[in-house]
Amino acid sequence: MPVAAGGLAQARGAATARRNAFVLAAAQAVVGSAAPVAISTGGLAGTWLLMDDKSWATLPVTGFNVGVALGALPAAALMRAIGRRLGFSAGALFVSVGGLCAGFSLIAQSFWPFVLSLILVGCGNAFTQQYRFAATDGAPPDYQARAIAIVLAGGMFSAVIGPQMVNFTTDAFRPAEFAGGFFGLSILGLLGVVVLSRLRIPEAAPVQSGAAPAEPARPLGVIIAQPRFLTALVCGVGSFAMMSFVMTGAPLAIVACGLPKEVGFFGIQWHVMAMFGPSFFTGRLIARYGKERIIAAGLVALLLSFAVFLSGEAIWQFWLGLVLLGLGWNFGFIGATAMVAETYRPSEKNKTQGFHDLVLFTTVALSSFMSGRVFVASGWETMNVVGVPIVLVCLAAVVLEARRAGARLLPG
């Protein structure tokens, strides 16, 4: 009987995990649309609002990234206090209220309130970033990877929903042509609250009395000083920052060279799909070929994206470049994140991840801010040239780490 009861409990746990994964995937599809909406329209809306100094045009996108950084730790603290379901619902409400404020700011043609609104949307997106981790709560070990993949599949849908919503609402509130997308985002946030009400995350299991004691935590300085941690940090931050830097400027470049703004919307759509789509098999590739090779492949994809962007300004060049940019981010950032996870003990997880994310999102926010200034001052070509030496430094770092660790980057 105990065995049968245990098997029944395990089956129920698997069924609950499966249900939660699909609920979170649906929430990712609707609430997660905040990122492609903010990225594809933030810079263009900033250009429209600013009559004089266009170098500040990408500040709204920077505000969104700052919001993600500012919201990360409070989101985790709130969910520890009130649980995943209510915490995620609060995040969806942040997105909804932020979208509403952004829409009215555009109608009022007020730049700084628009920036503050996107900071609020970013704070809500900080909750969305944790959907994939919540999918593993209470899930059987052999189902956790699939649960994460299901949630990431929701990201694929958000890559379509966000840009399409912006495209269909362009003429709804003229002359504020971007306001409709943010009002639509407000509705999606409320829909996310309804979807997340179906979430049933189990309570954490109590620690067993016979469990082995955790290893003592080392000082943060000791953890950071590890060559493998430094390599992972450099590659992860470099991949994410360069992706953000070029991606933020891409819609501005598309419009500046005379192409319709819809080309930018759809380009960001394909870019976000390229960011999330490979996640279904990136983990298996890492397991087969190793983290160093996958990071190196991602960095090479980033270099190829710069080359495509520099080769011309046709629609296919923008779209292909954005796809390679998303693919490079996926391999480079996920591989680097997996490498970081090797460098700390369970007792060191919170402070190490906190430091890593602080450096990461601060750099990403700075890169999105500098994107507009570099674009106005020096142009689209310079933006892509700037990325080359930074990615080459990251590539050199991973090659040196592969040698130190005895890994091989090339087959043979």
C-alpha positions as CSV (number, residue, x, y, z in Angstrom):
1,M,0.0,0.0,0.0
2,P,2.7,2.6,0.8
3,V,4.3,1.9,-2.6
4,A,1.0,2.3,-4.4
5,A,0.3,5.5,-2.4
6,G,3.7,6.8,-3.3
7,G,3.2,6.0,-7.0
8,L,-0.2,7.8,-6.9
9,A,1.3,10.8,-5.3
10,Q,4.0,10.9,-7.9
11,A,1.5,10.6,-10.7
12,R,-0.5,13.5,-9.2
13,G,2.6,15.6,-8.9
14,A,3.5,15.0,-12.5
15,A,0.0,15.9,-13.6
16,T,0.1,19.1,-11.6
17,A,3.5,20.0,-13.0
18,R,2.3,19.4,-16.5
19,R,-0.8,21.6,-15.9
20,N,1.3,24.4,-14.3
21,A,3.7,24.3,-17.2
22,F,0.9,25.0,-19.7
23,V,-0.6,27.7,-17.5
24,L,2.8,29.4,-17.3
25,A,3.3,29.0,-21.1
26,A,0.0,30.7,-21.7
27,A,0.9,33.5,-19.3
28,Q,4.3,33.8,-21.1
29,A,2.5,34.2,-24.4
30,V,0.3,37.1,-23.2
31,V,2.2,38.9,-20.4
32,G,5.6,38.1,-22.0
33,S,4.5,40.2,-25.0
34,A,5.7,43.2,-23.0
35,A,9.3,42.7,-24.1
36,P,8.8,42.6,-27.9
37,V,6.3,45.6,-27.7
38,A,8.7,47.7,-25.6
39,I,11.7,46.8,-27.8
40,S,10.0,47.2,-31.2
41,T,8.2,50.5,-30.4
42,G,10.1,52.1,-27.5
43,G,12.8,53.6,-29.6
44,L,10.5,54.6,-32.5
45,A,8.1,56.2,-30.0
46,G,11.0,58.0,-28.3
47,T,12.0,59.4,-31.7
48,W,8.5,60.6,-32.3
49,L,8.2,62.3,-28.9
50,L,11.6,64.0,-29.1
51,M,11.6,67.0,-31.4
52,D,15.2,68.0,-30.9
53,D,17.8,65.6,-29.4
54,K,17.1,62.2,-31.0
55,S,20.1,60.7,-29.2
56,W,17.8,60.1,-26.2
57,A,15.3,58.2,-28.4
58,T,16.2,54.7,-27.0
59,L,15.9,55.8,-23.3
60,P,12.4,54.3,-23.1
61,V,13.9,50.9,-24.0
62,T,16.6,51.5,-21.4
63,G,13.8,52.3,-18.9
64,F,12.3,48.9,-19.6
65,N,15.6,47.2,-19.0
66,V,16.2,49.2,-15.8
67,G,12.7,48.1,-14.6
68,V,13.6,44.5,-15.1
69,A,16.8,45.0,-13.1
70,L,15.0,47.0,-10.3
71,G,12.2,44.5,-10.1
72,A,14.2,41.3,-9.9
73,L,15.0,41.2,-6.2
74,P,11.6,42.7,-5.1
75,A,9.8,40.1,-7.3
76,A,11.6,37.2,-5.6
77,A,11.0,38.7,-2.1
78,L,7.3,39.3,-2.8
79,M,6.8,35.7,-4.1
80,R,8.5,34.3,-1.0
81,A,6.0,36.3,1.1
82,I,2.7,35.6,-0.8
83,G,3.5,32.7,-3.1
84,R,4.1,32.2,-6.8
85,R,0.5,32.6,-8.0
86,L,-0.3,35.9,-6.3
87,G,3.2,37.2,-7.0
88,F,3.0,36.5,-10.7
89,S,-0.5,38.0,-10.8
90,A,0.9,41.2,-9.2
91,G,3.6,41.3,-11.9
92,A,0.9,41.0,-14.6
93,L,-0.9,43.9,-13.0
94,F,2.3,46.0,-13.2
95,V,2.5,45.3,-16.9
96,S,-1.1,46.2,-17.3
97,V,-0.9,49.5,-15.4
98,G,2.4,50.3,-17.1
99,G,1.0,49.7,-20.5
100,L,-2.0,52.0,-19.7
101,C,0.2,54.8,-18.5
102,A,2.5,54.4,-21.5
103,G,-0.5,54.7,-23.9
104,F,-1.8,57.9,-22.2
105,S,1.7,59.3,-22.1
106,L,2.0,58.9,-25.9
107,I,-1.4,60.6,-26.4
108,A,-0.2,63.5,-24.2
109,Q,3.1,63.5,-26.1
110,S,5.0,63.4,-22.8
111,F,8.4,61.8,-23.1
112,W,9.5,61.4,-19.5
113,P,6.2,59.9,-18.3
114,F,6.5,57.5,-21.2
115,V,10.0,56.4,-19.9
116,L,8.6,56.0,-16.4
117,S,5.8,53.9,-17.7
118,L,8.2,51.5,-19.4
119,I,10.1,51.2,-16.2
120,L,6.9,50.0,-14.6
121,V,6.3,47.6,-17.5
122,G,9.9,46.3,-17.0
123,C,9.2,45.7,-13.3
124,G,6.3,43.5,-14.3
125,N,8.5,41.7,-16.8
126,A,10.9,40.9,-13.9
127,F,8.2,38.5,-12.6
128,T,7.8,37.0,-16.1
129,Q,11.5,36.2,-16.2
130,Q,10.9,33.7,-13.4
131,Y,8.1,31.7,-15.1
132,R,10.5,29.0,-16.3
133,F,11.9,28.4,-12.8
134,A,8.5,28.2,-11.3
135,A,7.6,25.4,-13.9
136,T,10.1,23.1,-12.1
137,D,8.6,23.7,-8.6
138,G,7.3,20.3,-7.5
139,A,7.9,18.7,-10.9
140,P,9.5,15.2,-11.1
141,P,13.2,15.5,-12.0
142,D,12.7,13.8,-15.4
143,Y,10.0,16.3,-16.3
144,Q,11.7,19.5,-15.4
145,A,13.6,20.1,-18.6
146,R,10.4,19.5,-20.6
147,A,8.4,21.9,-18.3
148,I,11.0,24.6,-19.0
149,A,10.7,24.0,-22.8
150,I,6.9,24.2,-22.6
151,V,7.1,27.6,-20.9
152,L,9.7,28.8,-23.4
153,A,7.3,27.8,-26.2
154,G,5.0,30.5,-24.8
155,G,7.8,33.0,-25.5
156,M,7.5,32.0,-29.2
157,F,3.9,33.0,-29.2
158,S,4.7,36.3,-27.4
159,A,7.1,37.0,-30.3
160,V,4.1,36.9,-32.6
161,I,1.4,38.5,-30.4
162,G,3.3,41.6,-29.4
163,P,4.5,42.9,-32.8
164,Q,1.2,41.9,-34.5
165,M,-0.8,43.8,-31.9
166,V,1.4,46.9,-32.5
167,N,0.9,46.5,-36.3
168,F,-2.9,46.2,-36.1
169,T,-3.4,49.1,-33.7
170,T,-1.1,51.6,-35.5
171,D,-3.9,53.8,-36.7
172,A,-6.2,53.5,-33.7
173,F,-5.0,56.6,-31.8
174,R,-3.4,58.9,-34.4
175,P,-1.3,60.9,-34.2
176,A,0.0,58.8,-31.3
177,E,0.4,55.8,-33.6
178,F,2.2,53.6,-31.0
179,A,-0.3,54.2,-28.2
180,G,-2.6,51.3,-29.4
181,G,0.1,48.7,-28.8
182,F,0.5,49.8,-25.2
183,F,-3.2,49.9,-24.5
184,G,-3.3,46.4,-26.0
185,L,-0.5,45.4,-23.7
186,S,-2.6,46.6,-20.7
187,I,-5.4,44.3,-21.8
188,L,-3.0,41.4,-22.1
189,G,-1.7,42.0,-18.6
190,L,-5.3,41.7,-17.3
191,L,-5.7,38.5,-19.3
192,G,-2.5,37.2,-17.7
193,V,-4.0,37.7,-14.3
194,V,-6.9,35.5,-15.3
195,V,-4.6,32.8,-16.8
196,L,-2.3,32.8,-13.7
197,S,-5.3,32.3,-11.4
198,R,-5.2,28.7,-12.6
199,L,-1.7,28.2,-11.3
200,R,-1.3,25.6,-8.6
201,I,2.3,25.7,-7.3
202,P,2.9,23.1,-4.5
203,E,4.5,24.2,-1.2
204,A,8.2,23.5,-0.9
205,A,8.9,20.1,0.6
206,P,10.4,20.2,4.1
207,V,14.0,19.4,4.6
208,Q,14.4,15.8,5.8
209,S,16.1,15.3,9.2
210,G,18.6,12.8,7.8
211,A,19.8,15.1,4.9
212,A,23.5,15.9,4.7
213,P,24.4,19.4,5.8
214,A,25.0,22.0,3.1
215,E,28.6,23.0,2.3
216,P,29.6,26.2,4.0
217,A,29.3,29.3,1.8
218,R,32.5,31.0,0.6
219,P,33.0,34.7,0.5
220,L,31.6,36.3,-2.7
221,G,35.1,37.5,-3.6
222,V,36.4,34.0,-3.7
223,I,33.6,32.9,-6.0
224,I,34.0,35.8,-8.3
225,A,37.8,35.3,-8.6
226,Q,37.4,31.8,-10.2
227,P,38.5,31.9,-13.8
228,R,35.5,29.9,-14.9
229,F,33.1,32.3,-13.2
230,L,34.8,35.3,-14.8
231,T,34.7,33.7,-18.2
232,A,31.0,32.9,-17.9
233,L,30.3,36.5,-16.6
234,V,32.2,38.1,-19.5
235,C,30.6,35.9,-22.1
236,G,27.1,36.1,-20.7
237,V,27.1,39.9,-20.2
238,G,28.9,40.4,-23.5
239,S,26.3,38.3,-25.4
240,F,23.3,40.0,-23.8
241,A,24.7,43.5,-23.9
242,M,25.7,43.4,-27.6
243,M,22.4,41.8,-28.5
244,S,20.5,44.6,-26.7
245,F,22.7,47.3,-28.1
246,V,22.2,46.3,-31.8
247,M,18.6,45.1,-31.4
248,T,17.5,48.4,-29.8
249,G,19.0,50.4,-32.7
250,A,17.7,48.1,-35.4
251,P,14.1,49.6,-35.7
252,L,15.6,53.1,-35.8
253,A,17.9,52.0,-38.6
254,I,15.1,50.3,-40.6
255,V,13.0,53.5,-40.5
256,A,16.0,55.8,-41.1
257,C,16.9,54.0,-44.4
258,G,13.4,54.5,-45.7
259,L,11.8,51.1,-45.0
260,P,8.3,51.0,-43.5
261,K,8.1,50.7,-39.7
262,E,6.3,47.4,-40.1
263,V,9.6,45.9,-41.3
264,G,10.9,46.7,-37.8
265,F,8.0,45.2,-36.0
266,F,8.3,41.9,-38.0
267,G,12.1,42.0,-37.7
268,I,11.8,42.1,-33.9
269,Q,9.2,39.3,-34.1
270,W,11.6,37.0,-35.9
271,H,14.4,38.1,-33.6
272,V,12.5,37.1,-30.5
273,M,11.5,33.8,-32.0
274,A,15.2,33.2,-32.7
275,M,16.0,34.0,-29.1
276,F,13.5,31.5,-27.6
277,G,13.1,28.9,-30.3
278,P,16.5,27.1,-30.0
279,S,15.9,26.7,-26.3
280,F,14.1,23.4,-27.1
281,F,17.4,21.8,-28.0
282,T,20.1,24.1,-26.6
283,G,20.3,22.1,-23.4
284,R,20.8,18.9,-25.4
285,L,23.5,20.6,-27.5
286,I,25.3,21.7,-24.4
287,A,25.2,18.2,-23.0
288,R,26.6,16.7,-26.2
289,Y,29.2,19.3,-27.2
290,G,30.0,21.1,-24.0
291,K,29.4,24.7,-22.7
292,E,32.5,26.1,-24.3
293,R,31.6,25.1,-27.8
294,I,28.0,26.3,-27.6
295,I,29.1,29.7,-26.2
296,A,31.7,30.0,-29.0
297,A,29.0,29.1,-31.6
298,G,26.8,31.8,-30.2
299,L,29.6,34.4,-30.3
300,V,30.3,33.4,-33.9
301,A,26.6,33.9,-34.7
302,L,26.8,37.4,-33.3
303,L,29.8,38.2,-35.5
304,L,27.9,36.9,-38.5
305,S,24.9,39.1,-37.6
306,F,27.2,42.1,-37.6
307,A,28.6,41.1,-41.0
308,V,25.0,40.7,-42.5
309,F,24.0,44.1,-41.1
310,L,27.1,45.8,-42.6
311,S,26.6,44.1,-46.0
312,G,23.5,46.3,-46.9
313,E,20.2,47.7,-45.9
314,A,17.7,45.5,-47.7
315,I,14.8,44.0,-45.7
316,W,16.2,40.5,-45.9
317,Q,19.5,41.7,-44.5
318,F,17.8,43.3,-41.5
319,W,15.7,40.2,-40.9
320,L,18.5,37.7,-41.3
321,G,20.8,39.8,-39.1
322,L,18.2,40.0,-36.4
323,V,17.6,36.2,-36.5
324,L,21.4,35.5,-36.2
325,L,21.5,38.1,-33.4
326,G,18.8,36.2,-31.5
327,L,20.4,32.8,-32.1
328,G,23.8,34.1,-31.0
329,W,22.2,35.4,-27.8
330,N,20.5,32.0,-27.1
331,F,23.7,30.0,-27.4
332,G,26.0,32.5,-25.8
333,F,23.8,33.5,-22.9
334,I,22.4,30.1,-22.1
335,G,25.8,28.4,-22.3
336,A,27.3,31.1,-20.1
337,T,24.5,30.7,-17.6
338,A,25.0,27.0,-17.4
339,M,28.7,27.6,-16.8
340,V,28.0,30.1,-14.0
341,A,25.9,27.4,-12.3
342,E,29.0,25.2,-12.0
343,T,30.9,27.8,-10.0
344,Y,28.9,28.0,-6.8
345,R,27.6,25.8,-4.1
346,P,23.9,25.6,-3.2
347,S,24.5,27.7,-0.1
348,E,26.1,30.4,-2.3
349,K,23.3,30.5,-4.9
350,N,21.4,33.6,-3.9
351,K,24.3,36.0,-3.5
352,T,26.2,34.7,-6.6
353,Q,23.1,34.9,-8.8
354,G,22.3,38.3,-7.3
355,F,25.7,39.7,-8.1
356,H,25.6,38.2,-11.6
357,D,22.2,39.7,-12.4
358,L,23.2,43.0,-11.0
359,V,26.2,43.2,-13.4
360,L,24.1,41.8,-16.2
361,F,21.1,44.0,-16.2
362,T,23.1,47.1,-15.3
363,T,25.2,46.5,-18.4
364,V,22.2,45.7,-20.6
365,A,20.4,48.9,-19.5
366,L,23.6,50.9,-20.3
367,S,23.9,49.3,-23.7
368,S,20.3,50.0,-24.7
369,F,20.8,53.6,-23.6
370,M,24.0,54.0,-25.6
371,S,22.4,52.5,-28.6
372,G,20.4,55.6,-29.5
373,R,23.3,57.9,-28.8
374,V,25.7,56.0,-30.9
375,F,23.1,55.6,-33.7
376,V,22.5,59.4,-33.9
377,A,26.1,60.3,-33.5
378,S,27.8,57.8,-35.8
379,G,25.2,55.7,-37.6
380,W,24.1,52.1,-38.0
381,E,27.4,50.9,-39.5
382,T,29.4,52.1,-36.5
383,M,27.0,50.3,-34.1
384,N,27.9,47.0,-35.7
385,V,31.6,47.7,-35.9
386,V,31.6,48.6,-32.2
387,G,30.3,45.1,-31.4
388,V,33.1,43.2,-33.2
389,P,36.0,43.8,-30.8
390,I,33.7,43.2,-27.7
391,V,32.6,39.8,-29.1
392,L,36.1,38.9,-30.0
393,V,37.3,39.5,-26.4
394,C,34.5,37.2,-25.3
395,L,35.6,34.6,-27.8
396,A,39.2,34.8,-26.6
397,A,38.0,34.4,-23.0
398,V,36.1,31.2,-23.8
399,V,39.0,29.8,-25.8
400,L,41.4,30.4,-22.9
401,E,38.9,28.8,-20.5
402,A,38.6,25.8,-22.8
403,R,42.3,25.3,-22.7
404,R,42.5,25.7,-19.0
405,A,39.7,23.2,-18.5
406,G,41.1,20.8,-21.1
407,A,38.0,21.1,-23.3
408,R,38.2,21.1,-27.1
409,L,36.4,23.8,-29.1
410,L,36.9,22.0,-32.4
411,P,36.1,18.3,-33.1
412,G,38.9,15.9,-33.5
